[in-house]
């Protein structure tokens, strides 16, 4: 299974946009290199002490930064209305409650003004399809948090199949990736007395029947990979103490992680696998058989995508030539599960889907009998239902809107129903219910009401030319009557990594706080993502990453060349890996942007492997133990390439103390170095929320309002 570096700060925080001259901001604290680093920490990294994430000195620094920056943004006239609007959108009951087929009902996790942490609830399908569904509360996280004196954040659930009567619920205290797992009974709506409980860790678990689990965790304290994940999978039976769990498979400390996966299809076929993540994109797959654990003979960049009708689905992120038959990367193939059990080392796959020249496989889902694929065609969503036939598979399209992102919300293994939604920049999300077997037109179930006035805007797709001649697509949302005078406040967002595609989506926050005020919004489909399949991603790996940064700069240049904006009115935003992108653009092209928002970022690429889960991303960024990789990052890493005497735009940097994935260390050190160089900047660190914009809706609305206030100050006024 892929371990995803989540696109933390894109839709989650609503993206923030601002404008103001540097003279309007208070000077950064006069932290000097000498003040920042005791001799014992060495001159090479004078701010190493900020990597002590919860240390007293580091937290005092954080409080001082917040006390300096928050009054600037929250004291701005735009902040309070922005916050009120962002919170109203986040808490609006007019949102579509995301449905999940479970235990013969429709389940949903919901947050609003009355349920800040959220409630897990259920209703019938018929009631869900009505205008006012009648919900029954299953679990109230606000009440649970109060009773247990915790700050529980919902991290999802995994239920035993096909019974779906018991679930492992994952709860995080404050939003970090480490979770506590507790068994919940859907027939009683209670945690199971003396049921399965897995204490707080970064851990994964899968049901192996109703009476046992496959669990990957640090059974011995501290026994984790360099990335901070578990690599020891054991079977835990009901009623057993953790110490009695049976050894199944153990990887190596050098692995990224080792995780159990169980698959069940609508006909009752099942299989259990162990995924050994050798690197972020390279995984060895092992099948649990009656004879023990046996390695599956598939390349390490081939992912197990599902199980249907007794066929194992495999997604190819590299070319594969088993038994002399060639299959291209980006394809989906299937293999009979009986063949996998009979001879796991030697498989004979068949093609299910092969991408066209402008296509990429986006997602794979299964119903009882049929397969649902979503495809990107020039970054425009398509959905198809695949049905088994005598010659392999036949397919028919699901009739859904064009120029949209199509997403499978959930499928049902008990029948062929599928919830799917369509969203675009200016059209609110619409939820559909389709029957994959009948091929009928999807029925509209719910449509989100408009959250902003989009009547004056239009969406276009343009292409920029990067340094090496590659054409880079981007979407632009702008006023219909926009004069081409090169002065429009514009914000570019991108991610550019980990095979993650950036596609159109409806954001009431962006629309209300930016587009309604005449702002222009751009989403760039730069290399590193998955918009055109694995090759688009692979082009920007490790020492070739400059292509990604050149692609983004090319989009900025193209906007200026088209007389849409100019550097004075041009801002950029990105989170997580996109935060690294922002740091590089700040240091490489400071003259090009007037506002740079850097969200939960990686920035110190010479030490990223030693910070939080950084070692897991060597497959994406390379290891600095490799001289070539180190040489690349020495000239590219944002933290190391801040230089005195350069006129940098004043950035807004924000992060979270509880982020145990990327960690706040990068953002802190970057800000401290700016301070030592007397470069203006704004910095905010939320003490809750993990690798996201907040632990609840109020925190997320605050982060969104801060960001949009920043962009308005910088680019509009």
VONUGU-851325 format. One record per residue (C-alpha): x, y, z; residue number from 1; residue in one letter. Coordinates in steps of 0.1 Angstrom, whole numbers, plus 5000, padded with zeros to 4 digits. Each point is the difference from the previous one (the first is absolute). Example, Ala and Ser with C-alpha at 12.3 -4.5 7.8 and 13.67 -1.06 7.14 Angstrom:
BEGIN
xx  yy  zz  num  residuo
5123  4955  5078  1  A
5014  5034  4993  2  S
end
This chain:
BEGIN
xx  yy  zz  num  residuo
5000  5000  5000  1  X
5012  5035  4993  2  X
5009  5021  5029  3  X
4987  5034  4990  4  X
5016  5033  5011  5  X
4966  5017  5003  6  X
4993  5033  4981  7  X
4996  5016  5034  8  X
4992  5036  4993  9  X
4980  5001  4968  10  X
4963  4994  5004  11  X
5004  4994  5037  12  X
5008  5035  5009  13  X
4981  5017  4972  14  X
5031  5016  4987  15  X
5009  5035  5012  16  X
5007  5031  4980  17  X
5013  5035  5011  18  X
5016  5034  4991  19  X
5021  5026  5018  20  X
5033  5018  4996  21  X
5028  4988  5022  22  X
5001  5034  5016  23  X
4966  4993  5015  24  X
5014  4970  5019  25  X
5019  5001  5033  26  X
5037  4992  4998  27  X
5008  4964  5009  28  X
5016  4993  5034  29  X
5037  5008  5000  30  X
5011  4964  5004  31  X
5036  4997  4991  32  X
5019  4968  4991  33  X
5020  5004  5031  34  X
4969  5003  5022  35  X
4983  4971  4983  36  X
5026  4973  5004  37  X
5021  4990  5029  38  X
5035  4988  4990  39  X
4991  4964  5008  40  X
4976  5000  4972  41  X
5025  5011  4975  42  X
5003  5028  4975  43  X
4988  4979  4970  44  X
4963  5001  5012  45  X
4996  5028  5025  46  X
4963  4993  5004  47  X
5002  4963  5007  48  X
4985  5006  5034  49  X
4966  5007  4984  50  X
4999  4964  4990  51  X
4993  4992  5037  52  X
4963  5001  4991  53  X
4984  5005  5034  54  X
5031  5012  5019  55  X
4995  5030  5023  56  X
5023  5023  4980  57  X
4985  4990  4966  58  X
4964  5005  5013  59  X
5009  5034  5015  60  X
5013  5010  4965  61  X
4967  4988  4985  62  X
4979  5020  5024  63  X
5021  5031  4993  64  X
4996  4995  4962  65  X
4962  4996  5004  66  X
4998  5031  5022  67  X
5019  5020  4974  68  X
4982  4988  4968  69  X
4964  4993  5010  70  X
4992  5036  5010  71  X
5012  5012  4966  72  X
4976  4977  4981  73  X
4971  4997  5025  74  X
5002  5038  5005  75  X
4994  5006  4963  76  X
4966  5012  4990  77  X
4995  4970  4977  78  X
5007  4973  5026  79  X
4968  5000  5021  80  X
4976  4999  4970  81  X
5022  4974  4983  82  X
5000  4979  5031  83  X
4962  5003  5005  84  X
4994  4990  4963  85  X
5025  4971  5001  86  X
4985  4987  5032  87  X
4965  5003  4987  88  X
5010  4980  4969  89  X
5018  4974  5020  90  X
4971  4995  5024  91  X
4972  5004  4975  92  X
4974  4973  5002  93  X
4995  5004  4963  94  X
5031  4980  4993  95  X
4995  4965  4985  96  X
5004  4974  5028  97  X
5025  4976  4984  98  X
4983  4966  4999  99  X
5015  4966  5008  100  X
4983  4966  4994  101  X
5004  4981  5032  102  X
4980  4973  5019  103  X
4969  5004  4978  104  X
4998  5037  5006  105  X
5016  5033  4990  106  X
5026  5014  5024  107  X
5016  5034  5002  108  X
5025  5019  5021  109  X
4987  5036  5005  110  X
5014  5032  5016  111  X
4981  5033  5005  112  X
4996  5027  5026  113  X
4984  4977  5024  114  X
5023  4971  4994  115  X
5035  5016  4998  116  X
5019  4967  5002  117  X
4972  4982  4982  118  X
4975  4972  5002  119  X
4999  4966  4982  120  X
4964  4994  4990  121  X
4978  4978  4978  122  X
4967  5000  4981  123  X
4982  4979  4974  124  X
5007  5004  4963  125  X
4965  5012  4994  126  X
5002  5025  5028  127  X
5035  5011  4987  128  X
4985  5007  4966  129  X
4973  5022  5015  130  X
5004  5038  5005  131  X
5002  4996  5038  132  X
5016  4967  5010  133  X
4992  4987  5035  134  X
5033  4992  5016  135  X
5008  4978  5030  136  X
5032  5009  5019  137  X
5024  4970  5002  138  X
5030  5017  5017  139  X
5003  5036  5013  140  X
5037  5011  5000  141  X
4993  5031  5020  142  X
4983  4981  5027  143  X
5027  4973  5000  144  X
5027  5026  5002  145  X
4984  5017  5029  146  X
4994  4967  5018  147  X
5036  4988  4994  148  X
5017  5034  5004  149  X
5015  4997  4965  150  X
4999  5019  4967  151  X
4989  4972  4978  152  X
5004  5005  4962  153  X
4982  4976  4977  154  X
5024  4979  4979  155  X
4976  4976  4984  156  X
4991  4963  5005  157  X
5005  4966  4986  158  X
4973  4974  5002  159  X
5000  4962  4998  160  X
4986  4988  4967  161  X
4976  4988  4988  162  X
4982  5001  5034  163  X
5007  5038  5006  164  X
4988  4997  5036  165  X
5032  5007  5018  166  X
5024  5029  4991  167  X
5034  5012  5012  168  X
4996  5038  5005  169  X
5032  5021  4999  170  X
5002  5030  5022  171  X
5028  5025  5002  172  X
5006  5023  5031  173  X
5004  5034  4984  174  X
5003  4989  4963  175  X
5034  4983  4999  176  X
5005  4969  4978  177  X
5004  4978  5031  178  X
4967  4985  5008  179  X
4982  4979  5026  180  X
4979  4972  4985  181  X
4969  4987  5018  182  X
4974  4974  4990  183  X
4965  5013  4995  184  X
4968  4979  4997  185  X
4975  5013  4974  186  X
4972  4979  5014  187  X
5002  5017  5034  188  X
5016  5033  4991  189  X
5026  4995  5027  190  X
5036  4993  5004  191  X
5004  4962  5005  192  X
5006  4991  5037  193  X
5033  4983  5002  194  X
5003  5004  4962  195  X
5030  5007  4979  196  X
5019  5031  5012  197  X
5033  5010  4984  198  X
5017  5028  5021  199  X
5013  5032  4984  200  X
5025  4994  4972  201  X
5006  5005  4964  202  X
4985  4967  4991  203  X
4978  4982  4975  204  X
4976  4970  5004  205  X
4979  4978  4978  206  X
4973  4975  5009  207  X
5008  4964  4995  208  X
4966  4987  5006  209  X
4978  5012  5029  210  X
5022  4986  5027  211  X
5034  5011  4991  212  X
5020  5029  4986  213  X
5032  5005  4981  214  X
5018  5028  5017  215  X
5031  5019  4992  216  X
5014  5020  5029  217  X
5031  5003  5021  218  X
4994  4970  5023  219  X
5033  5009  5017  220  X
5002  5037  5009  221  X
5022  5019  4976  222  X
5001  4972  4974  223  X
4990  5022  4970  224  X
5015  5007  4966  225  X
5021  5030  4994  226  X
4968  5016  4987  227  X
4982  4995  5033  228  X
4977  4972  4989  229  X
4995  4964  5010  230  X
5015  4971  4982  231  X
4989  4970  5020  232  X
4966  4983  4991  233  X
4984  4977  5025  234  X
4967  4982  5004  235  X
4980  5011  5030  236  X
4971  4978  5010  237  X
4970  5012  5020  238  X
5006  4999  5037  239  X
5038  4998  4997  240  X
5023  5025  5016  241  X
5023  5018  4975  242  X
5029  4980  5014  243  X
4984  4968  4987  244  X
4997  5011  4964  245  X
5013  4974  4974  246  X
5029  5010  4978  247  X
4990  5001  4963  248  X
5026  5021  4981  249  X
5028  5024  5010  250  X
5017  5024  4977  251  X
5031  5021  5005  252  X
5007  5032  5019  253  X
5012  5014  4967  254  X
4965  4996  4985  255  X
4975  5028  4998  256  X
4973  4979  5017  257  X
4983  4965  4999  258  X
4962  4999  4999  259  X
4973  4973  4999  260  X
4973  5002  4974  261  X
4969  4977  4997  262  X
4977  4999  4969  263  X
4965  4986  4997  264  X
4978  5001  4969  265  X
4963  4997  4995  266  X
5001  4963  4994  267  X
5019  4992  5032  268  X
5035  4996  4986  269  X
5026  5013  5024  270  X
5037  5005  5003  271  X
5024  5014  5025  272  X
5032  5017  4990  273  X
5030  5015  5017  274  X
5014  5031  4983  275  X
5036  5006  5007  276  X
5008  5036  4990  277  X
5037  4999  4991  278  X
4997  5036  4989  279  X
4971  5023  4995  280  X
4993  4988  4965  281  X
5015  4965  5002  282  X
4981  4973  5018  283  X
5004  4963  5003  284  X
4967  4981  5003  285  X
4996  4968  5020  286  X
4969  4977  5000  287  X
4989  4982  5031  288  X
4994  4964  4989  289  X
4993  4968  5019  290  X
5037  4993  4996  291  X
5011  5033  5015  292  X
5010  5034  4985  293  X
5010  4998  4964  294  X
5014  5028  4978  295  X
4978  5011  4970  296  X
5019  5002  4968  297  X
4992  5036  4989  298  X
5024  5029  4996  299  X
5004  5023  5030  300  X
4982  5029  4982  301  X
4969  4980  4994  302  X
4972  5006  5025  303  X
4972  4977  5011  304  X
4969  5020  4991  305  X
4971  4977  5010  306  X
4982  4967  4997  307  X
4969  4993  4979  308  X
4983  4968  4988  309  X
5030  4980  5012  310  X
5024  5022  4979  311  X
5029  5018  5016  312  X
5004  5035  4986  313  X
5035  5015  4995  314  X
5009  5036  4992  315  X
5032  5004  4981  316  X
5023  5029  5008  317  X
5027  4985  4979  318  X
5003  4979  4969  319  X
4996  4963  5006  320  X
5007  4970  4977  321  X
4989  4968  5017  322  X
5002  4968  4980  323  X
5011  5019  4969  324  X
4969  5023  4999  325  X
5006  5037  5003  326  X
4978  5023  5021  327  X
5006  5038  5000  328  X
5002  5021  5031  329  X
4967  5017  5008  330  X
4980  4969  4992  331  X
4977  4979  5021  332  X
5002  4962  4997  333  X
4983  4971  5017  334  X
5011  4965  5011  335  X
4977  4972  5012  336  X
5004  4997  5038  337  X
5001  4962  4997  338  X
5031  5004  4978  339  X
5016  5023  5026  340  X
4994  4974  5027  341  X
5012  4971  4978  342  X
5033  5017  4990  343  X
5005  5035  5015  344  X
5034  5004  4983  345  X
4988  4995  4964  346  X
4970  5020  4989  347  X
4983  5004  4966  348  X
4981  5033  5000  349  X
4974  5013  4975  350  X
4995  5036  4991  351  X
4969  5017  5015  352  X
5010  5036  4991  353  X
5027  5016  4979  354  X
5004  5038  5000  355  X
4997  5021  4969  356  X
5027  5026  4993  357  X
4982  5027  5019  358  X
4986  4978  5028  359  X
5009  4989  5034  360  X
4983  4974  5023  361  X
4987  5020  5030  362  X
4982  4975  5023  363  X
4988  4964  5002  364  X
4969  4988  5019  365  X
4979  4969  5000  366  X
4963  4991  5005  367  X
4986  4965  5004  368  X
5004  4992  4963  369  X
5015  5030  4982  370  X
5031  5022  5000  371  X
4999  5038  5001  372  X
5029  5019  4985  373  X
5005  5037  5000  374  X
5023  5014  4974  375  X
5017  5033  4994  376  X
4999  5012  4963  377  X
5021  5031  4997  378  X
4993  5004  5038  379  X
4962  4998  4994  380  X
4981  4973  5018  381  X
4983  4970  4985  382  X
4984  4970  5016  383  X
4993  4965  4985  384  X
4984  4969  5013  385  X
5017  4968  4989  386  X
4981  4967  4999  387  X
5015  4965  4995  388  X
4993  4985  4966  389  X
5011  4969  4981  390  X
5029  5019  4984  391  X
5011  5018  5032  392  X
4983  5032  5009  393  X
4974  5022  4983  394  X
4996  5036  5011  395  X
4975  5028  4998  396  X
5004  5036  5011  397  X
4981  5016  5029  398  X
4983  5031  4987  399  X
5015  5027  5022  400  X
5009  5037  4994  401  X
5030  5010  4980  402  X
5028  5023  5012  403  X
4996  4984  5035  404  X
5017  4978  5024  405  X
4982  4967  5003  406  X
5004  4982  5033  407  X
4987  4966  5012  408  X
4986  5007  5034  409  X
4992  4964  5010  410  X
4989  4967  4985  411  X
4980  4971  5014  412  X
5012  4964  5000  413  X
4964  4989  5007  414  X
4988  5013  4966  415  X
5012  5021  4971  416  X
4991  5034  5014  417  X
5026  5027  4999  418  X
5000  5036  5014  419  X
5020  5023  4977  420  X
5003  5038  5001  421  X
5010  5027  4975  422  X
5016  5033  5009  423  X
5016  5029  4982  424  X
5013  5034  5009  425  X
4967  5019  4995  426  X
4974  4972  5002  427  X
4991  4987  5035  428  X
5006  4963  5006  429  X
4972  4978  4989  430  X
4995  4964  5014  431  X
4987  4973  4977  432  X
4989  4964  5006  433  X
5006  4976  4972  434  X
4995  4962  4994  435  X
5030  4988  4983  436  X
4983  4968  4988  437  X
4971  5016  4982  438  X
5019  5028  4982  439  X
4972  5025  5006  440  X
5007  5037  5004  441  X
5012  5009  5036  442  X
4972  5015  5021  443  X
5006  5033  5017  444  X
4998  4995  5038  445  X
5011  5033  5014  446  X
5015  5032  4987  447  X
5018  5024  5022  448  X
4986  5036  4998  449  X
5023  5027  4987  450  X
5022  5014  5027  451  X
5011  5030  4980  452  X
4989  5020  4970  453  X
5017  4984  4969  454  X
4979  5018  4974  455  X
5028  5024  4991  456  X
5027  4974  4996  457  X
5012  4975  4974  458  X
5024  4971  4999  459  X
5026  4995  4973  460  X
5028  4975  4995  461  X
5033  5014  4986  462  X
5034  4985  4993  463  X
5034  5014  5009  464  X
5034  4989  4986  465  X
5026  4989  5026  466  X
5037  5004  4997  467  X
5005  4967  4982  468  X
4971  5006  4976  469  X
4974  4979  5018  470  X
4965  5014  4998  471  X
4985  5005  5035  472  X
4962  5003  5003  473  X
4984  5023  5026  474  X
4964  5010  5009  475  X
4992  5037  5005  476  X
4969  5013  5017  477  X
4995  5037  4992  478  X
4973  5027  4994  479  X
4983  4997  4967  480  X
5006  5036  4991  481  X
5036  5000  5011  482  X
5020  5028  4983  483  X
5034  4987  4989  484  X
5019  5028  5018  485  X
5024  4978  5019  486  X
4989  5011  5034  487  X
4975  4975  5013  488  X
5007  4985  5035  489  X
5008  4964  4993  490  X
5009  4970  5021  491  X
5016  4968  4986  492  X
4996  4967  5018  493  X
5018  4968  4993  494  X
5013  4968  5016  495  X
5023  4982  4976  496  X
5010  4968  5017  497  X
4992  4965  5011  498  X
4979  4991  4970  499  X
4972  5021  5014  500  X
4978  5018  4974  501  X
4987  5035  5005  502  X
4966  5003  4985  503  X
4971  5025  5000  504  X
4979  5002  5031  505  X
4974  5023  5015  506  X
5011  5020  5030  507  X
4975  5023  5016  508  X
5028  5016  5020  509  X
5021  5008  4969  510  X
4970  5013  4982  511  X
4987  5021  5029  512  X
5032  5014  5012  513  X
5019  5004  4967  514  X
4980  4996  4968  515  X
4971  5022  5011  516  X
5025  5028  5006  517  X
5013  4998  4965  518  X
5030  4977  5006  519  X
5013  4976  4975  520  X
5007  4964  5010  521  X
5024  4976  4982  522  X
5005  4963  5004  523  X
5032  4988  4984  524  X
5004  4964  4988  525  X
5038  4998  5003  526  X
5021  4969  4997  527  X
5004  4979  5031  528  X
4962  4994  5002  529  X
4980  4973  4984  530  X
4980  5020  4975  531  X
5015  4981  4971  532  X
5009  4968  5017  533  X
5032  4986  5015  534  X
5023  5015  4974  535  X
4988  5035  5009  536  X
5010  4993  5036  537  X
5033  4982  4993  538  X
5012  5029  4979  539  X
5005  5021  5031  540  X
5015  4974  5024  541  X
5031  5007  5022  542  X
5027  5018  4981  543  X
4976  5008  4971  544  X
4978  5020  5023  545  X
5010  5033  4985  546  X
4976  4992  4972  547  X
4971  5004  5024  548  X
5012  5033  5013  549  X
5006  5012  4964  550  X
4965  4989  4990  551  X
4985  5022  5028  552  X
5021  5030  4991  553  X
4989  4995  4963  554  X
4964  5003  5011  555  X
5008  5032  5017  556  X
5018  5014  4970  557  X
4971  4989  4977  558  X
4975  5019  5022  559  X
5021  5031  4997  560  X
5006  4996  4962  561  X
4962  4997  4996  562  X
4996  5034  5018  563  X
4979  4984  5027  564  X
5022  5011  5029  565  X
5035  5013  5008  566  X
5024  4991  5029  567  X
4986  5028  5021  568  X
4966  4983  5000  569  X
5011  4963  4999  570  X
4999  4977  5030  571  X
5006  4963  5004  572  X
4989  4974  5025  573  X
5007  4963  5008  574  X
5000  4976  5029  575  X
5022  4971  5011  576  X
5019  4990  4969  577  X
4984  5030  4984  578  X
5015  5020  5029  579  X
5034  4989  4989  580  X
4991  5012  4965  581  X
4991  5034  5015  582  X
5034  5001  5018  583  X
5019  4993  4968  584  X
4980  5026  4980  585  X
5007  5026  5028  586  X
5038  4994  4999  587  X
5003  4994  4962  588  X
4977  5027  4987  589  X
4994  5026  5028  590  X
4994  5027  4974  591  X
4971  4980  4984  592  X
4976  5000  5030  593  X
4987  5026  5024  594  X
4984  4975  5024  595  X
5010  4965  5009  596  X
4980  4978  5024  597  X
5019  4970  5013  598  X
4978  4974  5017  599  X
5012  4971  5022  600  X
5031  4998  4978  601  X
5032  4981  4995  602  X
5028  5026  4997  603  X
5032  4985  5014  604  X
5008  4974  4974  605  X
5034  4992  5013  606  X
4985  4987  5033  607  X
4965  4990  4989  608  X
5008  4963  5004  609  X
5006  5006  5037  610  X
4968  5020  5007  611  X
4968  4982  5008  612  X
4990  4976  4972  613  X
5025  5015  4975  614  X
5019  4968  4995  615  X
4969  4985  4983  616  X
5003  5024  4971  617  X
5034  4990  4987  618  X
4983  4985  4970  619  X
4987  5035  4991  620  X
5029  5023  5010  621  X
5030  4977  5001  622  X
5023  4995  5029  623  X
5027  5026  5008  624  X
5023  4971  5007  625  X
5002  4998  4962  626  X
5026  5026  4989  627  X
4979  5009  4969  628  X
4969  5005  5020  629  X
5018  5020  5026  630  X
5016  5022  4974  631  X
4965  5007  4985  632  X
4984  5009  5033  633  X
5030  5021  5011  634  X
4992  5024  4971  635  X
4962  4996  5003  636  X
4989  4995  5036  637  X
4981  5031  5011  638  X
5014  5001  5035  639  X
5036  4999  4989  640  X
4995  5024  4970  641  X
4987  5030  5019  642  X
5026  5027  4993  643  X
5007  5033  5016  644  X
4994  5031  4979  645  X
4972  4985  4979  646  X
4967  5018  4997  647  X
4976  4972  5010  648  X
4963  5004  5000  649  X
4986  4999  5035  650  X
4987  4964  5004  651  X
4973  4987  5023  652  X
5011  4966  5015  653  X
4977  4979  5020  654  X
5003  4965  5016  655  X
4987  4979  5028  656  X
5018  4989  5032  657  X
4982  4966  4999  658  X
5011  4992  4964  659  X
5018  4967  5004  660  X
5003  4994  4963  661  X
5020  5030  4986  662  X
5003  5017  5033  663  X
5002  5037  5009  664  X
5038  4999  5001  665  X
5005  5010  4964  666  X
4977  5031  5003  667  X
5015  5011  5033  668  X
5036  4999  4988  669  X
4992  5018  4967  670  X
4983  5028  5019  671  X
5028  5002  5025  672  X
5025  5004  4972  673  X
4979  5027  4984  674  X
5000  5018  5034  675  X
5037  4997  5003  676  X
5004  5016  4965  677  X
4975  5028  5009  678  X
4976  4989  4973  679  X
4963  5008  5007  680  X
4977  4970  5003  681  X
4969  4988  5018  682  X
4998  4967  5019  683  X
4972  4981  5017  684  X
5002  4967  5017  685  X
4968  4983  5012  686  X
5005  4977  5029  687  X
4974  4975  4989  688  X
4989  4985  4966  689  X
5028  4977  4989  690  X
5010  5002  4963  691  X
4970  5022  4992  692  X
4985  5034  5005  693  X
4985  4992  5034  694  X
4985  4974  5023  695  X
4964  5013  4995  696  X
4980  5023  4978  697  X
5007  5032  5020  698  X
5037  4995  4998  699  X
4999  4993  4963  700  X
4978  5031  4994  701  X
5025  5020  5019  702  X
5029  4988  4979  703  X
4980  5007  4968  704  X
4992  5035  5012  705  X
5036  5007  5009  706  X
5012  4989  4966  707  X
4974  5019  4979  708  X
5006  5031  5021  709  X
5037  4997  4992  710  X
4994  4997  4963  711  X
4975  5029  5000  712  X
5025  5023  5017  713  X
5028  4990  4977  714  X
4983  4998  4966  715  X
4969  5022  5001  716  X
5007  5031  5022  717  X
end
